[in-house]
Amino acid sequence: MNSNTHRLPPCEGCTYYQAQERNIGACHRFPPSFAGDSSPIDFHHWKFPLVSANNWCGEFQAATPGSDLADA
């Protein structure tokens, strides 16, 4: 069986993907998760998961021109 049989389009084409660096972005499908203890500057550290632009998942929703995250 070919491993690409059920593969969806990559994250970079998803409405929930927000590019941050070359080939890396944040997935905004769900709210951010707790990512560490407080520091003298911040009370909490909450982050969206970082994903590779060419990753894929079952939650893919095609980005449309004019959508908030697609243009960010």
VEXDREN-2710 file (C-alpha; in Angstrom, 1 decimal):
% VEXDREN-2710
k/r/px/py/pz
1/MET/0.0/0.0/0.0
2/ASN/1.3/3.5/-0.9
3/SER/1.8/5.7/2.2
4/ASN/0.5/8.7/0.3
5/THR/-2.9/7.1/-0.5
6/HIS/-4.9/9.1/2.1
7/ARG/-2.7/12.1/2.3
8/LEU/-4.4/15.5/2.3
9/PRO/-2.9/18.8/1.1
10/PRO/-0.1/20.3/3.2
11/CYS/-0.6/22.6/6.2
12/GLU/0.6/25.7/4.3
13/GLY/-2.6/25.6/2.3
14/CYS/-4.9/25.3/5.3
15/THR/-6.9/28.2/6.7
16/TYR/-5.7/27.4/10.3
17/TYR/-2.0/27.6/9.3
18/GLN/-0.1/30.9/10.1
19/ALA/3.4/31.1/8.7
20/GLN/6.1/32.2/11.2
21/GLU/9.5/31.2/9.7
22/ARG/10.6/29.5/6.5
23/ASN/8.6/26.3/6.3
24/ILE/7.4/26.6/9.9
25/GLY/4.1/27.9/11.1
26/ALA/1.5/27.7/13.9
27/CYS/-1.6/25.7/13.7
28/HIS/-4.6/27.7/15.0
29/ARG/-7.2/24.8/14.7
30/PHE/-7.6/24.8/18.5
31/PRO/-6.9/27.3/21.3
32/PRO/-3.3/27.5/22.4
33/SER/-2.0/25.1/25.0
34/PHE/-0.1/25.7/28.2
35/ALA/3.6/25.7/27.4
36/GLY/5.5/26.5/30.6
37/ASP/5.7/28.1/33.9
38/SER/5.5/31.9/34.5
39/SER/8.5/34.2/34.3
40/PRO/9.2/37.6/35.8
41/ILE/7.7/39.1/32.6
42/ASP/4.7/36.8/31.8
43/PHE/2.3/35.1/34.1
44/HIS/1.6/32.2/31.7
45/HIS/3.1/30.8/28.5
46/TRP/0.5/29.7/26.0
47/LYS/1.4/28.6/22.5
48/PHE/-0.2/27.2/19.3
49/PRO/1.6/24.1/18.1
50/LEU/4.3/24.6/15.5
51/VAL/4.1/22.5/12.4
52/SER/6.1/22.1/9.2
53/ALA/4.5/23.7/6.2
54/ASN/4.5/20.3/4.4
55/ASN/2.8/18.4/7.3
56/TRP/-0.8/17.4/6.9
57/CYS/-3.6/16.2/9.2
58/GLY/-7.3/15.2/9.1
59/GLU/-8.5/18.7/10.1
60/PHE/-7.4/20.4/6.9
61/GLN/-9.7/23.2/5.6
62/ALA/-8.6/24.9/2.4
63/ALA/-7.6/28.6/2.9
64/THR/-9.6/31.1/1.0
65/PRO/-8.4/34.5/-0.2
66/GLY/-9.4/37.1/2.3
67/SER/-9.5/34.8/5.3
68/ASP/-7.9/36.2/8.4
69/LEU/-5.1/33.6/8.8
70/ALA/-4.5/33.0/5.1
71/ASP/-3.5/36.7/4.7
72/ALA/-1.5/37.0/8.0
END
